[in-house]
């Protein structure tokens, strides 16, 4: 349940964060997804 909830938050925030990150550069967006992939249990 918690994993699903986290997944929903991530799918909602990711486009917003990425569009904001475009002002800072694509590297920030890649770094953001890199951190997320480490923190969240994908498997």
C-alpha positions, 0 to 999 in steps of 0.5 A, a space after each residue: 500500500 505504501 509502495 503504491 502511494 509512493 509510486 503515485 506521488 512520484 508519477 505526479 511529481 516527476 513531470 513537475 520537477 522535470 519541467 522545473 529542472 529544465 531551467 537548471 539543466 537536464 543534468 539535474 533531472 537525470 540526477 533526480 531520477 537517479 536518486 529516486 531509483 535508488 531510494 524507491 524499491 523498484 523490485 
